[in-house]
């Protein structure tokens, strides 16, 4: 497993072997949050970690939190998402600096 995740200003593409760059990017993507929407069942799922789910709790009606074995939240499910979110198929993403 990759010991550190390089920041964009730490990588110069011309300094990195392409296979190493692909490896680094794959490790970054493995740790990335994933968001899925299934229109057939109208569920929006936000996955924070790909570790096994140990427990789930419907924190509020229609909002399910999934926990790992240490009690950390690893995923969030929103049931009837189209009734709770203006457009569950749309995503706005930003990083504050």
Secondary structure as UniProt FT lines:
FT   HELIX           8..10
FT   HELIX           13..15
FT   HELIX           18..30
FT   STRAND          34..38
FT   TURN            39..42
FT   STRAND          43..47
FT   STRAND          55..60
FT   TURN            61..62
FT   STRAND          63..67
FT   TURN            69..70
FT   STRAND          73..79
FT   HELIX           81..84
FT   TURN            88..89
//
